Amino acid sequence: MAAGLLRRQVLVAMAVGALAACSGTSGSTSHASTATATVNPLAGTEFYVLPDSPAAVQVAQWAAEGNTADADQLAVVAEAPVATWFSGQHADPAASAQELTTAAQAAGQVPVIVAYNIPGRDADHYSSGGAADTDAYAAWAAEVAAGIGDRPAVVIVEPDAIAQVVSGSATDVDADERYAALASAVGTFAALPATTVYLDAGNSDWVSDLDALADALWAAGIDDADGFALNVSNFQATEDSLAYGEELSAHLDGAHFVVDTSRNGAGATSRTDDPEAWCNPPTARIGVTPTTATGSDLADAHLWVKEPGTSDGDCRDGAPTAGTWWPEYALVLTSGT
């Protein structure tokens, strides 16, 4: 049984016990049977709003300069919870993770953390890099986990790492070695007492062979996670992501999932007209703000995993390198809000 699934069953059992205690009974047969059902581990979660996010800093700067129109437009991003990416850029990953989770806990909120440091990251594309080797990666993941400790967190493990292998775009990666590294990282984060873990599974417009994708996810440790993540840094419509997620879930013993809705408000971008439609597309818009009210029994949350306004890479005129804050593009994404 998946460790994530087991955690959800325990939550249901605890809830049943609490209800029984309140009613003065030991619980009925029907109540006991619900303990085998899965629940949303994120239900009711208030996700952490970074007070010093690039968007928040930008809004403050524009407001101080008297540029109230742009400040007001970008406020929708500054006031929303967005994920924090750990991509190997922190000199002390443990200290950085501890600072983040401590601040979030003090605010009564839960941070979303993206672990993005797998060796051979992004198949030599705009976000290439990662840890030097699997041993270095395991040590890095352990440091991030140590910083999280017993404080609540949601961890998204390695966007694109599996889908790139399954789709054949990561030609220089040894699949077995990568899946073993991912499984180790998933296990490291899943062992934390208050951390919910989702292993990335690409997006609805990428891998159509769900049997192959499911096999890769099993090999990469999905059984230790709470589920999988979809549409990270992509633009597929929410309804398409939900349908795809529910279909993939059927190949994974009913695994739950989360969807990145940070930039999918205008739906999918065309791959036919633009070979880099996934990279800072000018037609994209922000999507629904983070929530655990997804309308799907299997979708635990809509999250803003990619911060709107952070560049995908220097693929268009004026676009900075991947991961760099780009306020002009943030305004594109928030136009019409």
Phi, psi and omega in degrees: 000139180296139179298322178296317177298318179300319180299320180294322178295321178297319178300317179296316180299320178296318180295319178298317180297320180295318179295319180296318180298320181294326184271353179080014179241170179267004179097149181262174178298321181294322177296316181300324183292334181289346180292346178268354180277157178267151178232166178280112181291347181258001183307127179080003182289135172259113184280151189286129175262114182291120181289339182240032177295159177306322179293318180295318178296319181294318179299315180298319180295313180296321179296319179294330179275356181087006179273069187288331181297309180291324179298316180295322181293319183279349182301331180299330177276317182299330183266001181258151175285126177235157183284157173251126183267129172253104188240023182088006184273347183273130177297326179228088184302322181297314180296320180293318178293323178294317179298316181296309184290328177293317178296318180295316180298321179296331179273359182073028183233172183238124180279151172255125182244135176253119174272114189219072185212024182296141176303138182072028184305138171063019171049047177064023176268203188298332181254029183297156181142219180106178181297157185295322180200180185294327177294316178296324179294315179298320179294320179296315179299321178296324178293315178300316180297320179298324178290326177291315177061226183263011178274149182295143177197156170246128181242124173262120187263113166053076173308134174075348189298323180274314183299325179295325179287312183297323181281348179089008181277342178260074189288338183265008184256133173281115187300312182298319180294318179294314182297323177295320178295319178294317179299321177296316180294316178302314179298322179297314181286323181293336180287345179289142189289336185233023182252133176256133191238132177232125181269128187293141181233019178083217180217172189289348181250025186242281183262119180267340179276091185289334175296314180294320180294317179297318178301319179294320179295320176299314181296332183268009171097021181301334181292342176265349183269172174273352179158203182232165181244145181231151169070020180298126181062017180243190195227010182295141183301149182302316181297325177291320179294319179296315180297316179295317181297319180292325177291316178296322180303325180295338177271356187233035177058035176080025180301144176277172181205167173235156182234133174279115181249019187294331185221029184250019183295335178258006180081186185296147174267154186282129175273340183286315184278339184218112182295343177241044181295342179278352188250103179050047182297133182289347181271353184286154177219159177296153179253197182299139181292155185307136182199156173260001176268085188261346183080004179232134179292342182260338181271113184284329182194152161262128184234157169260087181282316174268124179288123178302123182111351174271127187293145173277344183151168183276063186261349182224164180304124177087351183285131178278180180295160183304136178088358181270138177294132184227090187298328180297321179286329176300322178291325175299312184295331183261004179296138181089357180276000000 
